[in-house]
Amino acid sequence: MFEELLISRTTKVLSKGIDAASLRQQVIANNIANVDTPGFKRSDIVFASELQNAVRRLDQAVKGNVVLEGSDPVDGVSPRVVQERSTSYRPDGNNVDIDVEMAELAQNTIWYNAMIQQISQRFSTIRTAINEGRR
């Protein structure tokens, strides 16, 4: 049972992380596309801290042998797009810093690729187990 929960939870967390990274890529691309738009305010996503809190609640329940009421806390976590309105780098009100956006784009690409690789390895391991070690 614990192994089943671990495999399913890890796959679920990776899947949600991939979805969040994909959305973040779109948000960053939109920020970059609007770098010269007067009054444009950059956006980002809120996800990692909420996912960490949900995983922590689930870990505490598993370690304490507690049955959770309702669904898995990880199921309720979704990335949210938030707009950063409190800053302005230029007189025209735009707050997009192209250097920051490009660095975040590179970092997000690395995270996305790492998660894809992890979930691919998990499915490969499951496939091997199903085939009883035969290819």
Long-range contacts (C-beta under 8 A, 24 or more apart in sequence): 2-62, 5-62, 7-122, 7-126, 9-55, 9-58, 9-72, 9-74, 10-122, 11-119, 11-122, 12-72, 12-74, 12-75, 13-51, 13-55, 13-74, 14-115, 14-118, 14-119, 14-122, 15-119, 16-47, 16-51, 16-74, 16-77, 16-78, 17-51, 17-111, 17-115, 18-112, 18-115, 18-116, 18-119, 19-78, 19-79, 20-45, 20-47, 20-48, 20-51, 20-79, 21-108, 21-111, 21-112, 21-115, 22-112, 23-79, 23-81, 24-79, 24-108, 25-105, 25-108, 25-109, 25-112, 27-81, 28-101, 28-104, 28-105, 28-108, 29-105, 31-96, 31-101, 32-96, 32-98, 32-101, 32-102, 32-105, 34-94, 34-96, 35-94, 35-96, 35-98, 35-101, 36-94, 37-94, 38-92, 38-93, 38-94, 39-92, 39-93, 39-94, 40-93, 40-94, 40-95, 40-96, 41-83, 41-84, 41-85, 41-93, 41-94, 41-95, 42-83, 42-84, 42-95, 42-96, 42-101, 43-81, 43-82, 43-83, 43-84, 44-81, 44-82, 44-84, 45-79, 45-80, 45-81, 45-82, 46-79, 46-80, 46-82, 47-77, 47-78, 47-79, 47-80, 50-77, 51-77
